[in-house]
């Protein structure tokens, strides 16, 4: 399964690189022909998309490597690092586009060859749709953060190309000379907003943020289906790449043998891991009646007992 996931994520990265190369050549020619700020902004974004796609390939390749002696929890965070790098490139791209657009507004400028620019943008939209479809398939199968961040880039590319078409039409056919730089500024703002959104999940993974509340609640509800467990507490969760890491404490009778306790915990682990694939689970056993001050009680004793009764 890990090998299949690695092959899928690499295929998405290769498709992204090929698409970026194709679009960069097209848009470079169109920028030379039209002189459009919006087209230049789209070209700059595509060029950085190419660099970001290379970072995606590196990220998914490293993340696919198995755990080793120096990285006992695996290499999943390589995808988050690749995503952060992509976000930095998006922000740089947006800044350059905004500077060019402001200069165009102040100094003035003309565009030309609208038909050629529009044709290139339409071709770019078709190529981007094809890439997005494949990326969505890979994301559904793997949940890759790096591919998901790359997908955000190319979703914005659809709007970028539509904006270029609108800017050229308004500028050359309707005589609105300021439309092109204004669309360039709008593109820069959109890219910055996309960078902010794309960076949030990557930072959450790097900082070992807890699972979303609904996912954590589903986990506790599933654990409550096991009547042998009591007083589930000190639940800690985090995600690294596509793998989840979970640990918690439960109480078991002090008179129970180590072998009996082990059988119970093995059965609980098998059930929870079957409902939460790609999860590494660690359960700590406390003797019943033991007073333990939880560091981070995400599932309070009363709440767990209620869920446990409901499950029965």
Residue pairs with C-beta under 8 A, 6 or more apart in sequence:
2 64
2 66
4 141
5 64
5 141
5 142
5 144
5 242
6 60
6 61
6 64
8 138
8 141
8 142
9 60
9 63
9 64
9 138
9 142
9 144
9 146
9 147
10 57
10 60
10 61
10 64
11 134
11 138
12 56
12 60
12 134
12 135
12 138
12 144
12 147
12 150
13 53
13 56
13 57
13 60
13 146
13 147
13 150
14 57
15 131
15 134
15 135
16 49
16 53
16 56
16 131
16 135
16 150
16 154
17 50
17 53
17 54
17 57
19 127
19 128
19 130
19 131
19 154
20 46
20 47
20 49
20 50
20 53
21 50
22 127
23 46
23 49
23 124
23 127
23 128
23 157
24 43
24 46
24 47
24 50
26 120
26 123
26 124
27 39
27 42
27 43
27 46
27 120
27 124
28 43
29 120
30 36
30 39
30 43
30 116
30 117
30 120
30 121
31 39
31 40
31 43
33 112
33 113
33 116
33 117
34 111
34 112
34 113
34 114
34 116
34 117
34 168
35 109
35 110
35 111
35 112
36 111
36 117
36 164
36 167
36 168
36 171
36 180
37 97
37 100
37 101
37 104
37 109
37 167
37 180
37 181
37 183
37 184
38 163
38 164
38 167
38 168
38 180
38 181
38 183
38 184
38 187
39 117
39 120
39 121
39 164
39 168
40 97
40 100
40 184
41 97
41 100
41 101
41 160
41 184
41 187
41 188
42 121
42 124
42 157
42 160
42 161
42 163
42 164
42 187
44 93
44 96
44 97
45 90
45 93
45 97
45 153
45 156
45 157
45 160
45 187
45 191
46 124
46 157
47 93
48 89
48 90
48 92
48 93
49 150
49 153
49 154
49 157
51 89
52 85
52 86
52 89
52 90
52 150
52 153
53 150
55 82
55 85
55 86
55 89
55 146
56 82
56 86
56 146
56 147
56 149
56 150
58 78
58 82
59 78
59 79
59 81
59 82
59 83
59 146
60 78
60 79
60 82
60 144
60 146
60 147
62 75
62 78
63 74
63 75
63 76
63 77
63 78
63 79
63 144
63 146
63 241
63 242
64 75
65 74
65 75
66 74
67 73
67 74
67 75
73 240
73 245
73 280
74 240
74 241
74 243
75 241
76 205
76 239
76 240
76 241
76 242
76 243
77 205
77 206
77 240
77 241
78 146
78 241
79 144
79 145
79 146
79 205
79 241
79 242
80 145
80 146
80 201
80 202
80 203
80 205
80 206
80 240
80 241
81 202
81 206
82 146
82 149
83 145
83 146
83 148
83 149
83 198
83 199
83 201
83 202
84 199
84 202
84 203
84 206
86 146
86 149
86 150
86 153
86 198
87 149
87 195
87 198
87 199
87 202
90 153
90 191
90 192
90 194
90 195
90 198
91 191
91 192
91 195
93 191
94 187
94 188
94 189
94 191
94 192
94 195
95 188
97 184
97 185
97 187
97 188
97 191
98 184
98 185
98 188
98 189
100 184
101 181
101 182
101 184
101 185
101 188
102 181
102 185
104 180
104 181
104 184
105 178
105 181
105 182
108 177
109 180
109 181
110 177
111 117
111 167
111 168
111 171
111 172
111 180
112 172
114 168
114 169
114 171
114 172
114 173
117 164
117 165
117 168
118 164
118 165
118 168
118 169
121 161
121 162
121 164
121 165
122 161
122 165
124 157
124 161
125 158
125 161
125 162
128 154
128 157
128 158
128 161
129 158
131 154
132 151
132 154
132 155
132 158
135 147
135 150
135 151
135 154
136 151
138 144
138 147
139 147
139 148
139 151
142 242
143 242
144 241
144 242
145 201
145 202
145 205
145 241
145 242
148 201
149 198
149 201
149 202
152 194
152 197
152 198
153 194
155 194
156 190
156 191
156 194
159 187
159 190
160 187
160 190
163 183
163 186
163 187
164 183
166 179
166 183
167 179
167 180
167 182
167 183
167 184
168 180
170 176
170 179
170 180
171 177
171 179
171 180
204 239
205 238
205 239
205 240
205 241
208 238
209 238
209 239
210 216
210 236
210 237
210 238
210 298
211 219
211 237
211 238
211 239
211 244
215 237
216 235
216 237
216 298
216 299
219 235
219 237
219 246
219 272
219 276
220 232
220 235
220 298
220 299
220 303
220 304
220 307
221 307
221 311
222 271
222 272
222 275
222 276
223 229
223 232
223 248
223 268
223 272
223 304
224 232
224 304
224 307
224 308
224 310
224 311
225 271
225 308
225 311
226 264
226 267
226 268
226 271
227 308
227 311
227 312
228 252
228 264
228 268
229 250
229 251
229 252
229 264
229 268
229 308
230 250
230 251
230 252
230 288
230 305
230 308
231 249
231 250
231 251
231 286
231 288
231 301
231 304
231 305
232 248
232 249
232 250
232 299
232 301
232 304
233 248
233 249
233 250
233 292
233 294
233 297
233 299
233 300
233 301
233 304
234 247
234 248
234 249
234 284
234 292
234 294
234 295
234 296
234 297
235 246
235 247
235 248
235 296
235 297
235 298
235 299
236 246
236 247
236 248
236 296
236 298
237 244
237 245
237 246
237 298
238 244
238 245
239 245
242 278
243 278
243 279
243 280
244 276
244 278
244 279
244 280
245 279
245 280
245 282
246 272
246 276
246 279
246 280
246 281
246 282
247 281
247 282
247 283
247 284
248 283
248 284
248 299
249 283
249 284
249 285
249 286
249 292
249 294
250 283
250 284
250 285
250 286
251 285
251 286
251 287
251 288
251 289
251 290
252 261
252 264
252 285
252 286
252 287
252 288
253 287
253 288
254 287
254 288
254 289
261 285
265 283
265 285
268 283
269 281
269 283
272 279
272 281
273 279
273 281
286 292
